[in-house]
Amino acid sequence: MDAAAKQSERENLVAELFGGDPATEALAGRLLRTREVALLFQVSERAVTDWARKGRLPSVRTPGGHRRYPADLVHELLVQTGRVMPERPAGRT
């Protein structure tokens, strides 16, 4: 996947998860895959796994042993690190 395609996929994922769409609230309990978190932070999947192992990023394990990351906690970390802007309250521009 080239850089432009990755950037486009990242922008789509940010918009889907953290955009102003009312359907976004339904994603509050969504769990993200390692690949999705890596795209959001623009790091390798290995870095995301290391963060989880070190406790920087909370994760849960599937029955098959794969890690999943709560979307709301990922969003908090993205905001804390300055990688996305905090959501604006409704009615404000």
GIZIJO-V361368 format. One record per pair of residues at least 24 apart in sequence whose C-alpha atoms are under 8 Angstrom apart, sorted by the first residue. I is the first residue (numbers start at 0). J is the second residue. Records with the same first field share a line. If there is no record, write none. Layout:
I->J ; J
This chain:
5->38
8->38
9->38 ; 39
12->39
13->39
16->70
17->74 ; 86
18->86
19->86
26->70
27->70 ; 71
28->69 ; 70 ; 71
29->69 ; 70 ; 71
30->67 ; 68 ; 69 ; 70
31->67 ; 68 ; 69 ; 70
32->66 ; 67 ; 68
33->66 ; 67 ; 68
36->68 ; 73
39->77
40->77 ; 82
